[in-house]
Protein backbone atom coordinates (compact mmCIF):
# COMPACT_ATOMS: atom_id res chain seq x y z
CA UNK A 1 0.00 0.00 0.00
CA UNK A 2 1.50 3.28 -1.12
CA UNK A 3 0.24 6.69 -0.16
CA UNK A 4 1.58 10.15 -0.89
CA UNK A 5 1.10 13.54 0.67
CA UNK A 6 0.89 16.66 -1.44
CA UNK A 7 2.65 19.63 0.07
CA UNK A 8 1.21 22.45 -2.02
CA UNK A 9 -1.81 23.33 -4.11
CA UNK A 10 0.26 22.75 -7.27
CA UNK A 11 -0.11 19.03 -6.47
CA UNK A 12 3.49 18.13 -5.73
CA UNK A 13 4.88 15.90 -3.02
CA UNK A 14 7.79 16.83 -0.77
CA UNK A 15 10.27 15.61 -3.40
CA UNK A 16 8.62 17.95 -5.91
CA UNK A 17 6.97 15.23 -8.00
CA UNK A 18 3.52 15.53 -9.51
CA UNK A 19 1.08 12.74 -8.66
CA UNK A 20 1.66 11.19 -12.09
CA UNK A 21 5.42 11.18 -11.62
CA UNK A 22 5.06 9.72 -8.13
CA UNK A 23 2.87 6.92 -9.50
CA UNK A 24 5.37 6.21 -12.28
CA UNK A 25 8.16 5.99 -9.71
CA UNK A 26 6.39 3.34 -7.57
CA UNK A 27 4.25 1.48 -10.13
CA UNK A 28 6.89 -1.20 -10.68
CA UNK A 29 6.30 -2.43 -7.09
CA UNK A 30 2.70 -3.36 -8.05
CA UNK A 31 1.17 -2.02 -4.83
CA UNK A 32 -2.21 -3.30 -3.70
CA UNK A 33 -3.35 0.30 -3.33
CA UNK A 34 -2.07 3.70 -4.39
CA UNK A 35 -3.40 6.84 -2.88
CA UNK A 36 -3.21 10.23 -1.31
CA UNK A 37 -3.43 11.09 2.35
CA UNK A 38 -3.46 14.14 4.53
CA UNK A 39 -2.39 17.02 2.29
CA UNK A 40 -5.40 19.29 2.48
CA UNK A 41 -9.13 18.88 2.53
CA UNK A 42 -11.29 17.04 0.04
CA UNK A 43 -12.09 20.20 -1.94
CA UNK A 44 -8.44 20.93 -2.74
CA UNK A 45 -7.45 17.27 -3.12
CA UNK A 46 -10.15 16.32 -5.65
CA UNK A 47 -8.34 17.28 -8.89
CA UNK A 48 -5.36 15.14 -7.90
CA UNK A 49 -7.58 12.21 -6.97
CA UNK A 50 -9.22 12.50 -10.40
CA UNK A 51 -5.80 12.57 -12.06
CA UNK A 52 -4.67 9.46 -10.19
CA UNK A 53 -7.95 7.65 -10.93
CA UNK A 54 -7.12 7.80 -14.64
CA UNK A 55 -3.47 6.79 -14.23
CA UNK A 56 -3.49 4.14 -11.51
CA UNK A 57 -4.20 0.57 -12.56
CA UNK A 58 -4.58 -0.68 -9.00
CA UNK A 59 -6.98 0.12 -6.17
CA UNK A 60 -7.14 3.83 -5.29
CA UNK A 61 -7.39 4.90 -1.66
CA UNK A 62 -7.75 8.42 -0.36
CA UNK A 63 -7.96 9.81 3.15
CA UNK A 64 -8.09 13.60 3.27
CA UNK A 65 -7.99 16.04 6.15
CA UNK A 66 -11.18 17.54 7.54
CA UNK A 67 -10.55 20.67 5.48
CA UNK A 68 -7.57 22.95 5.81
CA UNK A 69 -6.34 23.82 9.31
CA UNK A 70 -7.49 27.10 10.81
CA UNK A 71 -5.14 29.74 12.24
CA UNK A 72 -4.94 27.78 15.51
CA UNK A 73 -4.06 24.49 13.78
CA UNK A 74 -7.51 22.98 14.31
CA UNK A 75 -9.91 21.61 11.73
CA UNK A 76 -13.36 23.14 11.38
CA UNK A 77 -14.91 21.08 8.56
CA UNK A 78 -17.96 19.26 9.87
CA UNK A 79 -18.40 15.52 9.29
CA UNK A 80 -21.36 16.08 6.96
CA UNK A 81 -19.33 18.38 4.72
CA UNK A 82 -16.36 16.01 4.47
CA UNK A 83 -18.69 13.09 3.80
CA UNK A 84 -20.57 14.99 1.08
CA UNK A 85 -17.32 15.93 -0.68
CA UNK A 86 -16.09 12.35 -0.59
CA UNK A 87 -19.50 11.11 -1.77
CA UNK A 88 -18.96 13.28 -4.85
CA UNK A 89 -15.66 11.46 -5.49
CA UNK A 90 -17.36 8.10 -5.13
CA UNK A 91 -20.26 9.14 -7.37
CA UNK A 92 -17.67 10.08 -10.01
CA UNK A 93 -16.10 6.60 -9.75
CA UNK A 94 -12.81 7.79 -8.29
CA UNK A 95 -12.46 5.57 -5.19
CA UNK A 96 -11.83 2.05 -4.03
CA UNK A 97 -11.03 2.81 -0.38
CA UNK A 98 -11.51 5.93 1.69
CA UNK A 99 -10.85 7.21 5.17
CA UNK A 100 -9.82 10.33 7.01
CA UNK A 101 -6.60 11.98 8.14
CA UNK A 102 -5.87 15.12 10.14
CA UNK A 103 -8.88 16.58 11.91
CA UNK A 104 -11.21 13.70 11.14
CA UNK A 105 -13.05 12.24 14.09
CA UNK A 106 -15.08 9.08 14.59
CA UNK A 107 -18.09 11.17 13.52
CA UNK A 108 -16.34 12.03 10.23
CA UNK A 109 -15.53 8.38 9.54
CA UNK A 110 -19.10 7.31 10.35
CA UNK A 111 -20.52 9.98 8.03
CA UNK A 112 -18.11 9.04 5.23
CA UNK A 113 -18.97 5.34 5.60
CA UNK A 114 -22.70 6.07 5.54
CA UNK A 115 -22.34 8.21 2.41
CA UNK A 116 -20.38 5.67 0.34
CA UNK A 117 -21.62 2.36 1.77
CA UNK A 118 -23.84 1.36 -1.16
CA UNK A 119 -21.83 2.84 -4.01
CA UNK A 120 -19.85 0.72 -6.46
CA UNK A 121 -16.07 0.83 -6.28
CA UNK A 122 -13.97 2.47 -8.97
CA UNK A 123 -13.35 0.31 -12.04
CA UNK A 124 -9.67 -0.27 -12.66
CA UNK A 125 -8.52 1.20 -15.95
CA UNK A 126 -6.69 -1.00 -18.45
CA UNK A 127 -3.57 0.94 -19.30
CA UNK A 128 -1.78 0.25 -22.56
CA UNK A 129 1.81 -0.95 -22.37
CA UNK A 130 4.03 2.08 -22.71
CA UNK A 131 7.21 3.61 -21.40
CA UNK A 132 6.48 5.44 -18.15
CA UNK A 133 9.23 7.53 -16.61
CA UNK A 134 9.32 9.85 -13.64
CA UNK A 135 11.28 12.82 -12.54
CA UNK A 136 9.54 15.92 -11.33
CA UNK A 137 6.87 15.31 -14.01
CA UNK A 138 5.52 12.10 -15.51
CA UNK A 139 6.73 11.17 -18.97
CA UNK A 140 4.67 8.56 -20.80
CA UNK A 141 5.62 7.61 -24.35
Secondary structure, DSSP 8 states (H G I E B T S, - for coil): -EEE-B-STT-BBTTS-BHHHHHHHHGGG--SEEEEEEEEEHHHHHHHHHHHHHH--SEEEEEEESSSB-TTS-B---HHHHHHHHHHHHHTT--SEEEE-TT--HHHHHHHHHHHTTS------------EEESSSEEE-
